[in-house]
Structures are given as structure tokens and as C-alpha cells.
Amino acid sequence: MNEASTPMEGAPLIAPSSTDHPLYEDIVNACRSVYDPEIPVNIYDLGLIYTIAVAEDNAVNIIMTLTAPGCPVAGEMPGWVADAVEPLPGVKQVDVEMTFEPQWGMDMMSDEARLELGFM
């Protein structure tokens, strides 16, 4: 095994979410209300939401991606996500960060999304 094929040690490509936080499920459901205009599946089930991190003061940081960097709504999508999550009771503030690392792939979709799009 040569040096190039050894995976890098350190931080995971996708940061962990605050799945045990009481607001987590509400935030996930709010993300499910946002749709990519070109695909009839919500962005959460598409796998576009990489991380939902909730701080002790209930500030929410969401890291997301798009199906493609040239997506026509790239500039608007983070605002749609913030607008969906911010009104939730208990949420202090929402920051939505866009990333293309790792690049999105169809394997990130939920089974429901694959079924909806005819991939299963």
C-alpha cells in the first residue's frame, strides 16, 4: 500500500450532527419543507444537509451542499433553509454554510428519495 492510497487521518469529511439535541428532529422536519426546484424531493432526503449542529445556546449551524455547483438556486438555497429553521421555537439563530466537500452523490439520498425518483 503506497502513501497516496492511505486515507487522511483527522476530521471526518462530514462533521457530526447534534442528533441528541431536543431541537434536532424539529430542525430536520423544517429542512424537509425545503425542496430543490428541479427535483420533487426535499433537500434533507436528497442528502443535501450534511450537518445540523446545535450549540448550547440553541444557535444552529447547518452545513449543506447542492446536487451540482452550478445549481441555479445556489445563492438562494441557504436562505430558504434558514427561513425554514429560524421560526422554530427555541432556535436562537441559524447560520447556513455551503460546501462542496465531499461532493454530493446519489448514494447520499434516503431510500424514500430513491423510490420517489424511480431509482429503486
C-alpha positions in Angstrom: 0.0 0.0 0.0 1.6 3.2 -1.1 1.3 6.6 0.6 -1.2 8.1 -1.8 -3.9 5.4 -1.2 -3.8 5.8 2.6 -6.8 7.8 3.8 -6.0 11.0 5.6 -6.4 10.9 9.3 -8.2 13.6 11.3 -11.6 15.2 10.9 -14.4 13.4 9.1 -15.4 14.8 5.7 -18.9 15.4 7.1 -19.0 16.9 10.6 -21.3 15.1 13.1 -24.8 16.5 13.8 -26.3 17.2 17.2 -28.7 14.3 16.9 -29.3 14.1 20.7 -30.3 17.8 21.0 -34.0 18.3 21.7 -34.4 20.7 18.7 -32.7 18.2 16.2 -35.9 16.5 15.0 -37.8 19.8 14.6 -34.8 21.2 12.5 -34.8 18.1 10.4 -38.5 18.4 9.7 -38.0 22.1 8.9 -35.3 21.1 6.4 -37.7 18.6 4.9 -40.0 21.5 4.0 -37.4 22.9 1.6 -37.3 21.5 -2.0 -34.8 21.7 -4.8 -36.9 23.3 -7.5 -35.6 20.9 -10.1 -36.2 17.7 -8.1 -39.5 16.7 -6.4 -37.8 15.6 -3.2 -37.0 17.6 -0.1 -33.4 18.6 0.4 -33.0 16.5 3.6 -34.0 13.3 1.9 -31.8 14.2 -1.1 -28.9 14.2 1.3 -28.0 17.8 0.8 -28.0 18.6 4.5 -24.6 17.3 5.7 -24.5 18.7 9.3 -27.0 20.1 11.8 -25.1 21.4 14.8 -26.9 22.9 17.7 -24.9 24.9 20.2 -25.7 25.1 24.0 -27.3 28.5 23.4 -29.5 26.9 20.7 -27.7 28.6 17.8 -27.9 26.4 14.8 -25.2 25.8 12.2 -26.2 23.9 9.1 -23.7 22.7 6.6 -25.2 21.8 3.2 -24.4 21.2 -0.4 -26.2 21.2 -3.7 -26.7 18.5 -6.3 -24.3 20.4 -8.5 -22.1 23.5 -8.0 -23.8 25.2 -11.0 -27.3 24.8 -9.4 -29.4 27.8 -10.5 -30.7 28.4 -6.9 -27.2 28.1 -5.3 -27.4 31.7 -4.0 -31.0 31.3 -2.6 -31.0 27.8 -1.1 -29.1 28.7 2.2 -31.7 31.5 2.8 -34.6 29.1 2.2 -33.1 26.7 4.8 -32.5 29.5 7.3 -36.1 30.8 6.7 -37.5 27.3 7.4 -35.5 26.7 10.6 -35.3 30.2 12.2 -39.0 30.4 13.2 -38.8 27.2 15.3 -39.5 27.7 19.0 -36.2 27.7 20.9 -33.9 28.4 17.9 -31.6 31.3 18.7 -30.1 31.9 15.3 -29.3 30.0 12.1 -26.2 30.0 10.0 -26.2 28.0 6.8 -22.9 27.2 5.2 -22.4 25.9 1.7 -19.8 23.3 0.9 -18.9 21.1 -2.0 -16.6 18.8 0.0 -17.4 16.0 -0.1 -19.2 16.3 -3.4 -22.9 15.2 -3.3 -23.7 11.8 -4.9 -26.9 9.8 -5.4 -25.7 7.4 -2.7 -26.5 10.2 -0.1 -30.2 10.1 -0.9 -32.6 8.4 1.5 -34.5 5.2 0.3 -37.6 7.4 0.2 -35.9 9.8 -2.2 -34.6 7.0 -4.4 -38.1 5.4 -4.5 -39.7 8.8 -5.4 -37.3 9.4 -8.2 -37.6 5.9 -9.6 -34.1 4.6 -8.6 -35.4 1.6 -6.6 
